[in-house]
Amino acid sequence: PLDDGSKVIIYFTSEERVDFRTLVKELASALHTRIEMRQIGVRNEAKMMGGIGNCGREVCCASFLTDFEPVTVRMAKDQNLALDPLKISGICGRLMCCLTYEYQTYLDLKEEQVSIGKKVMTTYGSGTIIRHNILKQTVTVELEYGKEIELKSTDIIEAIKSEKVQKKKVSKAKKS
C-alpha cells in the first residue's frame, strides 16, 4: 500500500472511450492511494515508451520533440519519399514526426533548385533537368545527345542567372 498520500497515474491507449470507474475504485482501495487513469494517443505512447526509429536513432518524439505538429502525406511527397506506409510510418503507426521538422528545410533547398524540365546550359553542353537530389544539392541533366550527368545545383543556377540577365536585356531593348 502507498499510504504517503501520493497518487498513481496509469496511462493507456484505446481506440474508443473506456470506462474504468470500477477498476479505479478497486485499485484505490487495494493500494490505499488515489488512482488516476489517463487516455493518451499513440504518439504520446511512443514518446513515453521510446524506441528506435527506421533511421536507427532514438525516436524523435522521445528524444527532443516537445509538440506533435500535424504530419501530412504531402510532406513525404515533397521530400521525394516512397509513399509506402511501412517506410514513412513511425513506431506508433502514424506518419513519422521527422517529416515535419525536415519539411521546411526541403522546401527551402528545393526553392533554390532549377525546375525539372527546364533547359539549361552546362560545361558539357545544353540539356534538360530531369531529376533533383535535394540534400546533395545536385541535379541530373540529360544532355541533348542522351547522356545523363549529375552536377552541383550552383553550377546550373549560375548558368540560368546569366540567361535571365540576357532575357532582361532583350526585353528592355524591345521597350526602347
Backbone as JSON Lines, residues from 0, in Angstrom:
{"i":0,"aa":"P","n":[0.82,-1.19,0.0],"ca":[0.0,0.0,0.0],"c":[0.86,1.26,0.0]}
{"i":1,"aa":"L","n":[0.37,2.28,-0.68],"ca":[1.04,3.57,-0.75],"c":[0.29,4.55,0.15]}
{"i":2,"aa":"D","n":[0.66,4.59,1.42],"ca":[-0.04,5.44,2.38],"c":[0.57,6.82,2.51]}
{"i":3,"aa":"D","n":[1.45,7.22,1.58],"ca":[2.12,8.51,1.69],"c":[1.32,9.66,1.06]}
{"i":4,"aa":"G","n":[0.1,9.42,0.64],"ca":[-0.74,10.47,0.06],"c":[-0.48,10.74,-1.41]}
{"i":5,"aa":"S","n":[0.43,9.97,-2.0],"ca":[0.71,10.18,-3.42],"c":[-0.4,9.55,-4.27]}
{"i":6,"aa":"K","n":[-0.26,9.73,-5.54],"ca":[-1.26,9.12,-6.42],"c":[-0.55,8.33,-7.5]}
{"i":7,"aa":"V","n":[-1.24,7.37,-8.03],"ca":[-0.72,6.54,-9.11],"c":[-1.44,6.97,-10.39]}
{"i":8,"aa":"I","n":[-0.63,7.27,-11.41],"ca":[-1.21,7.66,-12.69],"c":[-0.98,6.51,-13.67]}
{"i":9,"aa":"I","n":[-2.04,6.04,-14.27],"ca":[-1.96,4.95,-15.23],"c":[-2.35,5.5,-16.59]}
{"i":10,"aa":"Y","n":[-1.43,5.39,-17.54],"ca":[-1.69,5.85,-18.91],"c":[-2.1,4.66,-19.75]}
{"i":11,"aa":"F","n":[-3.04,4.87,-20.67],"ca":[-3.47,3.79,-21.56],"c":[-3.88,4.36,-22.91]}
{"i":12,"aa":"T","n":[-3.82,3.51,-23.9],"ca":[-4.31,3.88,-25.24],"c":[-5.48,2.98,-25.58]}
{"i":13,"aa":"S","n":[-6.39,3.53,-26.32],"ca":[-7.55,2.78,-26.77],"c":[-8.19,3.52,-27.93]}
{"i":14,"aa":"E","n":[-8.72,2.77,-28.85],"ca":[-9.4,3.37,-30.0],"c":[-10.7,4.07,-29.56]}
{"i":15,"aa":"E","n":[-11.32,3.54,-28.52],"ca":[-12.6,4.06,-28.07],"c":[-12.49,4.58,-26.63]}
{"i":16,"aa":"R","n":[-13.5,5.28,-26.21],"ca":[-13.58,5.75,-24.83],"c":[-13.82,4.54,-23.94]}
{"i":17,"aa":"V","n":[-13.07,4.47,-22.82],"ca":[-13.18,3.32,-21.91],"c":[-13.58,3.83,-20.53]}
{"i":18,"aa":"D","n":[-14.52,3.12,-19.88],"ca":[-14.97,3.5,-18.54],"c":[-14.3,2.58,-17.52]}
{"i":19,"aa":"F","n":[-13.34,3.14,-16.78],"ca":[-12.59,2.36,-15.8],"c":[-13.0,2.69,-14.36]}
{"i":20,"aa":"R","n":[-14.16,3.27,-14.14],"ca":[-14.54,3.71,-12.81],"c":[-14.48,2.59,-11.77]}
{"i":21,"aa":"T","n":[-14.99,1.42,-12.13],"ca":[-14.99,0.3,-11.19],"c":[-13.56,-0.14,-10.88]}
{"i":22,"aa":"L","n":[-12.74,-0.24,-11.93],"ca":[-11.35,-0.63,-11.75],"c":[-10.6,0.37,-10.87]}
{"i":23,"aa":"V","n":[-10.83,1.66,-11.1],"ca":[-10.17,2.7,-10.31],"c":[-10.55,2.58,-8.83]}
{"i":24,"aa":"K","n":[-11.81,2.34,-8.55],"ca":[-12.26,2.19,-7.16],"c":[-11.58,1.0,-6.5]}
{"i":25,"aa":"E","n":[-11.51,-0.13,-7.21],"ca":[-10.89,-1.34,-6.64],"c":[-9.39,-1.13,-6.41]}
{"i":26,"aa":"L","n":[-8.71,-0.5,-7.36],"ca":[-7.28,-0.23,-7.2],"c":[-7.02,0.73,-6.05]}
{"i":27,"aa":"A","n":[-7.85,1.77,-5.93],"ca":[-7.68,2.75,-4.86],"c":[-7.84,2.1,-3.49]}
{"i":28,"aa":"S","n":[-8.81,1.21,-3.35],"ca":[-8.99,0.56,-2.04],"c":[-7.88,-0.45,-1.78]}
{"i":29,"aa":"A","n":[-7.38,-1.11,-2.79],"ca":[-6.32,-2.1,-2.59],"c":[-4.97,-1.43,-2.3]}
{"i":30,"aa":"L","n":[-4.69,-0.31,-2.97],"ca":[-3.4,0.37,-2.81],"c":[-3.43,1.49,-1.79]}
{"i":31,"aa":"H","n":[-4.59,1.85,-1.32],"ca":[-4.77,2.94,-0.36],"c":[-4.15,4.24,-0.86]}
{"i":32,"aa":"T","n":[-4.43,4.57,-2.07],"ca":[-3.93,5.81,-2.67],"c":[-4.88,6.24,-3.78]}
{"i":33,"aa":"R","n":[-4.67,7.45,-4.25],"ca":[-5.5,7.94,-5.35],"c":[-5.01,7.32,-6.65]}
{"i":34,"aa":"I","n":[-5.95,6.99,-7.5],"ca":[-5.64,6.4,-8.81],"c":[-6.18,7.34,-9.87]}
{"i":35,"aa":"E","n":[-5.35,7.62,-10.86],"ca":[-5.79,8.46,-11.97],"c":[-5.5,7.7,-13.27]}
{"i":36,"aa":"M","n":[-6.5,7.6,-14.11],"ca":[-6.35,6.93,-15.41],"c":[-6.39,8.0,-16.49]}
{"i":37,"aa":"R","n":[-5.39,7.99,-17.39],"ca":[-5.34,8.96,-18.47],"c":[-5.21,8.25,-19.8]}
{"i":38,"aa":"Q","n":[-6.15,8.56,-20.68],"ca":[-6.09,8.01,-22.03],"c":[-5.2,8.9,-22.88]}
{"i":39,"aa":"I","n":[-4.22,8.31,-23.54],"ca":[-3.29,9.07,-24.38],"c":[-3.33,8.51,-25.8]}
{"i":40,"aa":"G","n":[-2.84,9.31,-26.74],"ca":[-2.78,8.88,-28.13],"c":[-1.55,8.02,-28.4]}
{"i":41,"aa":"V","n":[-1.51,7.43,-29.59],"ca":[-0.4,6.54,-29.92],"c":[0.93,7.28,-30.03]}
{"i":42,"aa":"R","n":[0.91,8.54,-30.44],"ca":[2.16,9.31,-30.5],"c":[2.71,9.54,-29.09]}
{"i":43,"aa":"N","n":[1.82,9.86,-28.14],"ca":[2.26,10.05,-26.76],"c":[2.77,8.74,-26.16]}
{"i":44,"aa":"E","n":[2.16,7.64,-26.54],"ca":[2.63,6.34,-26.06],"c":[4.05,6.09,-26.56]}
{"i":45,"aa":"A","n":[4.3,6.35,-27.84],"ca":[5.65,6.17,-28.39],"c":[6.65,7.08,-27.69]}
{"i":46,"aa":"K","n":[6.21,8.29,-27.36],"ca":[7.08,9.24,-26.66],"c":[7.46,8.71,-25.28]}
{"i":47,"aa":"M","n":[6.49,8.15,-24.58],"ca":[6.74,7.64,-23.24],"c":[7.56,6.35,-23.25]}
{"i":48,"aa":"M","n":[7.29,5.5,-24.2],"ca":[7.96,4.2,-24.26],"c":[9.34,4.3,-24.87]}
{"i":49,"aa":"G","n":[9.5,5.24,-25.82],"ca":[10.78,5.37,-26.51],"c":[10.95,4.25,-27.52]}
{"i":50,"aa":"G","n":[12.1,4.18,-28.1],"ca":[12.38,3.13,-29.07],"c":[13.32,3.64,-30.15]}
{"i":51,"aa":"I","n":[13.55,2.78,-31.11],"ca":[14.45,3.1,-32.21],"c":[13.62,3.23,-33.49]}
{"i":52,"aa":"G","n":[13.83,4.33,-34.21],"ca":[13.09,4.59,-35.45],"c":[13.7,3.88,-36.64]}
{"i":53,"aa":"N","n":[13.07,4.04,-37.79],"ca":[13.55,3.42,-39.04],"c":[14.97,3.84,-39.38]}
{"i":54,"aa":"C","n":[15.35,5.03,-38.92],"ca":[16.67,5.59,-39.24],"c":[17.77,5.0,-38.36]}
{"i":55,"aa":"G","n":[17.4,4.25,-37.33],"ca":[18.39,3.67,-36.43],"c":[18.7,4.53,-35.22]}
{"i":56,"aa":"R","n":[18.05,5.66,-35.11],"ca":[18.26,6.56,-33.97],"c":[17.05,6.48,-33.05]}
{"i":57,"aa":"E","n":[17.21,7.04,-31.85],"ca":[16.08,7.1,-30.91],"c":[14.96,7.9,-31.55]}
{"i":58,"aa":"V","n":[13.71,7.48,-31.35],"ca":[12.6,8.18,-31.97],"c":[12.58,9.64,-31.55]}
{"i":59,"aa":"C","n":[12.29,10.5,-32.51],"ca":[12.32,11.95,-32.3],"c":[11.41,12.38,-31.16]}
{"i":60,"aa":"C","n":[10.23,11.77,-31.1],"ca":[9.26,12.19,-30.08],"c":[9.77,11.92,-28.67]}
{"i":61,"aa":"A","n":[10.62,10.92,-28.49],"ca":[11.15,10.61,-27.17],"c":[12.44,11.37,-26.88]}
{"i":62,"aa":"S","n":[13.14,11.79,-27.92],"ca":[14.44,12.41,-27.68],"c":[14.4,13.94,-27.62]}
{"i":63,"aa":"F","n":[13.67,14.6,-28.53],"ca":[13.74,16.07,-28.49],"c":[12.46,16.78,-28.89]}
{"i":64,"aa":"L","n":[11.53,16.15,-29.57],"ca":[10.3,16.85,-29.96],"c":[9.42,17.07,-28.74]}
{"i":65,"aa":"T","n":[8.93,18.28,-28.6],"ca":[8.08,18.58,-27.46],"c":[6.6,18.67,-27.85]}
{"i":66,"aa":"D","n":[6.33,19.09,-29.07],"ca":[4.95,19.22,-29.53],"c":[4.75,18.32,-30.75]}
{"i":67,"aa":"F","n":[3.56,17.8,-30.87],"ca":[3.22,16.99,-32.04],"c":[2.49,17.87,-33.05]}
{"i":68,"aa":"E","n":[3.19,18.24,-34.09],"ca":[2.58,19.03,-35.15],"c":[1.94,18.08,-36.16]}
{"i":69,"aa":"P","n":[0.95,18.55,-36.9],"ca":[0.33,17.68,-37.9],"c":[1.34,17.27,-38.97]}
{"i":70,"aa":"V","n":[1.28,16.0,-39.36],"ca":[2.15,15.45,-40.39],"c":[1.25,15.0,-41.54]}
{"i":71,"aa":"T","n":[1.62,15.37,-42.77],"ca":[0.78,15.02,-43.92],"c":[1.56,14.21,-44.95]}
{"i":72,"aa":"V","n":[0.83,13.49,-45.78],"ca":[1.44,12.74,-46.87],"c":[2.11,13.69,-47.85]}
{"i":73,"aa":"R","n":[1.58,14.9,-47.98],"ca":[2.18,15.92,-48.85],"c":[3.64,16.17,-48.46]}
{"i":74,"aa":"M","n":[3.91,16.16,-47.16],"ca":[5.28,16.37,-46.69],"c":[6.2,15.26,-47.19]}
{"i":75,"aa":"A","n":[5.72,14.04,-47.16],"ca":[6.51,12.91,-47.66],"c":[6.72,13.03,-49.16]}
{"i":76,"aa":"K","n":[5.67,13.43,-49.88],"ca":[5.76,13.61,-51.33],"c":[6.78,14.68,-51.69]}
{"i":77,"aa":"D","n":[6.71,15.82,-51.01],"ca":[7.62,16.93,-51.29],"c":[9.07,16.58,-50.98]}
{"i":78,"aa":"Q","n":[9.27,15.59,-50.1],"ca":[10.62,15.17,-49.75],"c":[11.07,13.98,-50.61]}
{"i":79,"aa":"N","n":[10.3,13.69,-51.66],"ca":[10.6,12.62,-52.62],"c":[10.76,11.26,-51.95]}
{"i":80,"aa":"L","n":[9.95,10.98,-50.94],"ca":[9.99,9.69,-50.27],"c":[9.0,8.74,-50.93]}
{"i":81,"aa":"A","n":[9.32,7.46,-50.89],"ca":[8.38,6.46,-51.38],"c":[7.16,6.5,-50.47]}
{"i":82,"aa":"L","n":[5.99,6.48,-51.06],"ca":[4.77,6.61,-50.25],"c":[4.31,5.26,-49.69]}
{"i":83,"aa":"D","n":[5.25,4.39,-49.42],"ca":[4.99,3.1,-48.81],"c":[4.74,3.33,-47.32]}
{"i":84,"aa":"P","n":[3.55,2.99,-46.82],"ca":[3.24,3.24,-45.41],"c":[4.26,2.66,-44.43]}
{"i":85,"aa":"L","n":[4.88,1.53,-44.79],"ca":[5.87,0.94,-43.9],"c":[7.13,1.78,-43.8]}
{"i":86,"aa":"K","n":[7.43,2.55,-44.85],"ca":[8.65,3.34,-44.86],"c":[8.47,4.74,-44.29]}
{"i":87,"aa":"I","n":[7.24,5.25,-44.3],"ca":[7.03,6.61,-43.8],"c":[6.25,6.66,-42.48]}
{"i":88,"aa":"S","n":[6.04,5.49,-41.88],"ca":[5.34,5.44,-40.6],"c":[6.34,5.2,-39.47]}
{"i":89,"aa":"G","n":[6.1,5.84,-38.35],"ca":[6.93,5.65,-37.18],"c":[6.5,4.43,-36.39]}
{"i":90,"aa":"I","n":[7.13,4.22,-35.23],"ca":[6.8,3.05,-34.43],"c":[5.38,3.12,-33.86]}
{"i":91,"aa":"C","n":[4.8,4.32,-33.87],"ca":[3.43,4.5,-33.38],"c":[2.39,4.12,-34.44]}
{"i":92,"aa":"G","n":[2.86,3.92,-35.68],"ca":[1.93,3.58,-36.76],"c":[1.43,4.8,-37.52]}
{"i":93,"aa":"R","n":[1.78,5.98,-37.08],"ca":[1.4,7.22,-37.76],"c":[2.57,7.7,-38.62]}
{"i":94,"aa":"L","n":[2.32,8.72,-39.44],"ca":[3.41,9.28,-40.24],"c":[4.52,9.77,-39.33]}
{"i":95,"aa":"M","n":[5.76,9.56,-39.75],"ca":[6.91,9.91,-38.91],"c":[6.95,11.41,-38.58]}
{"i":96,"aa":"C","n":[7.18,11.72,-37.33],"ca":[7.26,13.11,-36.86],"c":[8.37,13.88,-37.55]}
{"i":97,"aa":"C","n":[9.46,13.19,-37.91],"ca":[10.6,13.88,-38.51],"c":[10.24,14.49,-39.87]}
{"i":98,"aa":"L","n":[9.17,14.01,-40.5],"ca":[8.74,14.62,-41.76],"c":[8.38,16.09,-41.56]}
{"i":99,"aa":"T","n":[7.91,16.43,-40.38],"ca":[7.51,17.8,-40.09],"c":[8.7,18.72,-39.93]}
{"i":100,"aa":"Y","n":[9.65,18.33,-39.08],"ca":[10.74,19.27,-38.83],"c":[11.75,19.32,-39.97]}
{"i":101,"aa":"E","n":[11.78,18.32,-40.84],"ca":[12.66,18.37,-42.01],"c":[12.0,19.07,-43.19]}
{"i":102,"aa":"Y","n":[10.68,19.21,-43.14],"ca":[9.9,19.7,-44.28],"c":[10.33,21.1,-44.74]}
{"i":103,"aa":"Q","n":[10.46,22.04,-43.84],"ca":[10.8,23.41,-44.23],"c":[12.19,23.46,-44.86]}
{"i":104,"aa":"T","n":[13.12,22.66,-44.36],"ca":[14.45,22.61,-44.96],"c":[14.36,22.13,-46.4]}
{"i":105,"aa":"Y","n":[13.57,21.09,-46.65],"ca":[13.39,20.6,-48.02],"c":[12.79,21.67,-48.91]}
{"i":106,"aa":"L","n":[11.78,22.37,-48.4],"ca":[11.16,23.42,-49.2],"c":[12.15,24.52,-49.53]}
{"i":107,"aa":"D","n":[12.95,24.92,-48.54],"ca":[13.95,25.97,-48.76],"c":[14.99,25.54,-49.78]}
{"i":108,"aa":"L","n":[15.49,24.31,-49.63],"ca":[16.5,23.81,-50.56],"c":[15.91,23.6,-51.96]}
{"i":109,"aa":"K","n":[14.67,23.15,-52.01],"ca":[14.01,22.91,-53.3],"c":[13.78,24.22,-54.05]}
{"i":110,"aa":"E","n":[13.51,25.28,-53.3],"ca":[13.26,26.59,-53.9],"c":[14.49,27.09,-54.66]}
{"i":111,"aa":"E","n":[15.67,26.68,-54.19],"ca":[16.91,27.09,-54.83],"c":[17.22,26.28,-56.08]}
{"i":112,"aa":"Q","n":[16.5,25.19,-56.29],"ca":[16.75,24.3,-57.42],"c":[16.11,24.84,-58.7]}
{"i":113,"aa":"V","n":[16.72,24.48,-59.81],"ca":[16.15,24.78,-61.12],"c":[15.04,23.76,-61.36]}
{"i":114,"aa":"S","n":[13.93,24.18,-61.93],"ca":[12.78,23.32,-62.12],"c":[13.09,22.14,-63.05]}
{"i":115,"aa":"I","n":[12.47,21.0,-62.73],"ca":[12.58,19.83,-63.6],"c":[11.91,20.19,-64.93]}
{"i":116,"aa":"G","n":[12.56,19.79,-66.02],"ca":[12.05,20.09,-67.35],"c":[12.65,21.35,-67.95]}
{"i":117,"aa":"K","n":[13.36,22.13,-67.14],"ca":[13.97,23.38,-67.6],"c":[15.21,23.08,-68.44]}
{"i":118,"aa":"K","n":[15.33,23.79,-69.55],"ca":[16.51,23.66,-70.41],"c":[17.62,24.52,-69.83]}
{"i":119,"aa":"V","n":[18.83,23.95,-69.77],"ca":[19.96,24.64,-69.18],"c":[21.21,24.45,-70.04]}
{"i":120,"aa":"M","n":[22.16,25.31,-69.78],"ca":[23.46,25.19,-70.44],"c":[24.47,24.75,-69.37]}
{"i":121,"aa":"T","n":[25.28,23.76,-69.72],"ca":[26.33,23.3,-68.8],"c":[27.66,23.32,-69.54]}
{"i":122,"aa":"T","n":[28.72,23.03,-68.82],"ca":[30.04,22.96,-69.48],"c":[30.12,21.75,-70.4]}
{"i":123,"aa":"Y","n":[29.19,20.82,-70.26],"ca":[29.15,19.62,-71.1],"c":[28.21,19.79,-72.28]}
{"i":124,"aa":"G","n":[27.56,20.92,-72.37],"ca":[26.59,21.19,-73.43],"c":[25.24,21.51,-72.85]}
{"i":125,"aa":"S","n":[24.27,21.72,-73.73],"ca":[22.93,22.05,-73.23],"c":[22.15,20.78,-72.96]}
{"i":126,"aa":"G","n":[21.17,20.91,-72.08],"ca":[20.37,19.76,-71.72],"c":[19.15,20.18,-70.93]}
{"i":127,"aa":"T","n":[18.48,19.18,-70.35],"ca":[17.24,19.4,-69.61],"c":[17.37,18.78,-68.23]}
{"i":128,"aa":"I","n":[16.92,19.51,-67.21],"ca":[16.92,18.99,-65.85],"c":[15.89,17.87,-65.77]}
{"i":129,"aa":"I","n":[16.32,16.68,-65.32],"ca":[15.37,15.56,-65.23],"c":[15.17,15.06,-63.8]}
{"i":130,"aa":"R","n":[16.07,15.43,-62.87],"ca":[15.97,14.93,-61.51],"c":[16.7,15.87,-60.55]}
{"i":131,"aa":"H","n":[16.22,15.9,-59.3],"ca":[16.88,16.66,-58.23],"c":[17.36,15.69,-57.15]}
{"i":132,"aa":"N","n":[18.44,16.03,-56.5],"ca":[18.81,15.4,-55.24],"c":[18.91,16.57,-54.26]}
{"i":133,"aa":"I","n":[17.83,16.8,-53.56],"ca":[17.69,17.99,-52.73],"c":[18.79,18.07,-51.67]}
{"i":134,"aa":"L","n":[19.04,16.98,-50.96],"ca":[20.02,17.03,-49.87],"c":[21.45,17.2,-50.37]}
{"i":135,"aa":"K","n":[21.8,16.57,-51.49],"ca":[23.14,16.75,-52.04],"c":[23.27,18.06,-52.81]}
{"i":136,"aa":"Q","n":[22.11,18.71,-53.06],"ca":[22.07,19.93,-53.85],"c":[22.67,19.72,-55.24]}
{"i":137,"aa":"T","n":[22.24,18.61,-55.87],"ca":[22.67,18.32,-57.23],"c":[21.44,18.14,-58.11]}
{"i":138,"aa":"V","n":[21.66,18.25,-59.41],"ca":[20.61,18.0,-60.39],"c":[21.18,17.03,-61.42]}
{"i":139,"aa":"T","n":[20.29,16.25,-62.0],"ca":[20.7,15.38,-63.09],"c":[20.2,16.04,-64.37]}
{"i":140,"aa":"V","n":[21.11,16.19,-65.3],"ca":[20.81,16.84,-66.58],"c":[20.95,15.79,-67.68]}
{"i":141,"aa":"E","n":[19.91,15.72,-68.51],"ca":[20.01,14.87,-69.7],"c":[20.48,15.77,-70.83]}
{"i":142,"aa":"L","n":[21.68,15.49,-71.3],"ca":[22.25,16.3,-72.37],"c":[21.53,15.99,-73.68]}
{"i":143,"aa":"E","n":[21.67,16.89,-74.65],"ca":[20.96,16.75,-75.93],"c":[21.25,15.42,-76.62]}
{"i":144,"aa":"Y","n":[22.46,14.88,-76.43],"ca":[22.81,13.63,-77.09],"c":[22.48,12.41,-76.24]}
{"i":145,"aa":"G","n":[21.7,12.58,-75.14],"ca":[21.16,11.46,-74.38],"c":[21.91,11.08,-73.12]}
{"i":146,"aa":"K","n":[23.13,11.54,-72.93],"ca":[23.89,11.2,-71.74],"c":[23.34,11.97,-70.54]}
{"i":147,"aa":"E","n":[23.31,11.31,-69.36],"ca":[22.87,11.95,-68.13],"c":[24.09,12.27,-67.27]}
{"i":148,"aa":"I","n":[24.12,13.49,-66.72],"ca":[25.21,13.87,-65.82],"c":[24.61,14.5,-64.57]}
{"i":149,"aa":"E","n":[25.3,14.29,-63.45],"ca":[24.87,14.9,-62.19],"c":[25.82,16.05,-61.89]}
{"i":150,"aa":"L","n":[25.25,17.22,-61.68],"ca":[26.03,18.42,-61.43],"c":[25.57,19.1,-60.16]}
{"i":151,"aa":"K","n":[26.47,19.87,-59.56],"ca":[26.08,20.69,-58.41],"c":[25.05,21.71,-58.9]}
{"i":152,"aa":"S","n":[24.06,21.96,-58.07],"ca":[23.0,22.91,-58.41],"c":[23.55,24.3,-58.69]}
{"i":153,"aa":"T","n":[24.56,24.69,-57.93],"ca":[25.1,26.03,-58.1],"c":[25.68,26.24,-59.5]}
{"i":154,"aa":"D","n":[26.24,25.2,-60.1],"ca":[26.77,25.31,-61.46],"c":[25.65,25.63,-62.44]}
{"i":155,"aa":"I","n":[24.54,24.95,-62.3],"ca":[23.4,25.16,-63.19],"c":[22.75,26.52,-62.91]}
{"i":156,"aa":"I","n":[22.55,26.84,-61.68],"ca":[21.89,28.09,-61.32],"c":[22.66,29.29,-61.87]}
{"i":157,"aa":"E","n":[23.97,29.23,-61.81],"ca":[24.76,30.34,-62.35],"c":[24.51,30.5,-63.84]}
{"i":158,"aa":"A","n":[24.41,29.39,-64.55],"ca":[24.14,29.46,-65.99],"c":[22.74,30.04,-66.23]}
{"i":159,"aa":"I","n":[21.78,29.66,-65.41],"ca":[20.41,30.16,-65.54],"c":[20.36,31.65,-65.27]}
{"i":160,"aa":"K","n":[21.09,32.09,-64.24],"ca":[21.09,33.52,-63.91],"c":[21.57,34.34,-65.09]}
{"i":161,"aa":"S","n":[22.62,33.86,-65.76],"ca":[23.12,34.63,-66.9],"c":[22.1,34.65,-68.02]}
{"i":162,"aa":"E","n":[21.33,33.56,-68.19],"ca":[20.27,33.56,-69.21],"c":[19.19,34.58,-68.86]}
{"i":163,"aa":"K","n":[18.84,34.66,-67.56],"ca":[17.81,35.61,-67.13],"c":[18.28,37.04,-67.4]}
{"i":164,"aa":"V","n":[19.55,37.31,-67.16],"ca":[20.09,38.64,-67.41],"c":[19.97,38.97,-68.89]}
{"i":165,"aa":"Q","n":[20.28,37.99,-69.76],"ca":[20.17,38.21,-71.2],"c":[18.72,38.48,-71.59]}
{"i":166,"aa":"K","n":[17.79,37.74,-71.0],"ca":[16.37,37.93,-71.31],"c":[15.93,39.33,-70.9]}
{"i":167,"aa":"K","n":[16.41,39.81,-69.73],"ca":[16.05,41.16,-69.28],"c":[16.56,42.2,-70.25]}
{"i":168,"aa":"K","n":[17.81,42.01,-70.76],"ca":[18.38,42.96,-71.7],"c":[17.56,42.99,-72.97]}
{"i":169,"aa":"V","n":[17.13,41.81,-73.45],"ca":[16.32,41.72,-74.68],"c":[14.97,42.42,-74.47]}
{"i":170,"aa":"S","n":[14.32,42.18,-73.31],"ca":[13.02,42.81,-73.08],"c":[13.15,44.33,-72.93]}
{"i":171,"aa":"K","n":[14.25,44.82,-72.34],"ca":[14.47,46.27,-72.24],"c":[14.71,46.85,-73.62]}
{"i":172,"aa":"A","n":[15.43,46.13,-74.48],"ca":[15.71,46.61,-75.84],"c":[14.42,46.71,-76.65]}
{"i":173,"aa":"K","n":[13.49,45.77,-76.45],"ca":[12.2,45.79,-77.17],"c":[11.36,46.98,-76.74]}
{"i":174,"aa":"K","n":[11.45,47.37,-75.47],"ca":[10.67,48.5,-74.96],"c":[11.15,49.83,-75.55]}
{"i":175,"aa":"S","n":[12.45,49.9,-75.89],"ca":[13.03,51.16,-76.39],"c":[12.6,51.49,-77.78]}
